[in-house]
């Protein structure tokens, strides 16, 4: 399995890197944004792309401009939203016959949902969040979920039960309020990075495989509509 480097134009003078990875006959493409602290080449992102490829789904991973510059300070929302939209457009241009799913890990998923809430992303049939960052650690809140009411496509929330950025008593009511648009899949003992303690007798790779099975099955349902 190999990923093809691509360049994504965010504006007249701005470019970011991307990696397009696809099986021979993909059924869909996931446009996948990274988390705040690590870029598109992080082992978690690479493993997700490889796992989706094995399940018949292409991915376009991409960098936000701040990560491209080597900065630790995330971009302001307006620029992040523009980057999400540019990546989705690029995925549609390169794989014009495929339905698109957009989303990502933590910060990347939240920026994607905000972009979709502001204006529907072209060709996107659903949003998938790999650990939605609902609130800062030890500061439970639902403020970051308000914009989700403006998202009209199906959403999948993949969450660990030990996720300090999405406590169960916060994320479960959020998903319930969204009704049929939202599906919540919980992974017992997993944290925000989908890591599980050794005492559980499970490996992170097992959790990730279950997560990707859930994402692939949900994608099948969404694109069949």
Number of C-alpha atoms within 10 A of each C-alpha: 9 12 16 10 14 16 14 21 17 22 12 6 6 10 17 21 18 24 22 20 23 25 17 9 10 20 18 23 28 28 28 31 31 25 25 17 13 15 21 24 15 12 11 18 20 16 16 19 28 20 19 25 21 15 17 16 26 28 27 26 28 28 28 28 19 18 21 14 10 9 11 11 10 16 16 10 13 11 17 23 24 18 28 29 22 19 29 25 21 20 24 19 10 12 16 12 13 19 21 28 26 29 28 26 27 22 23 29 26 29 25 28 30 24 22 26 18 12 13 17 22 12 17 23 20 26 27 28 26 29 26 28 25 24 19 12 12 10 12 17 16 14 9 14 20 11 15 20 12 15 20 16 15 20 26 22 21 23 28 28 18 20 22 18 24 27 21 17 10 16 23 14 11 19 19 13 13 18 10 10 17 21 17 15 15 17 19 14 17 20 19 21 18 25 19 22 12 9 7 10 7 13 13 15 14 12 19 20 15 13 22 21 15 15 20 18 12 18 25 14 9 18 16 8 6
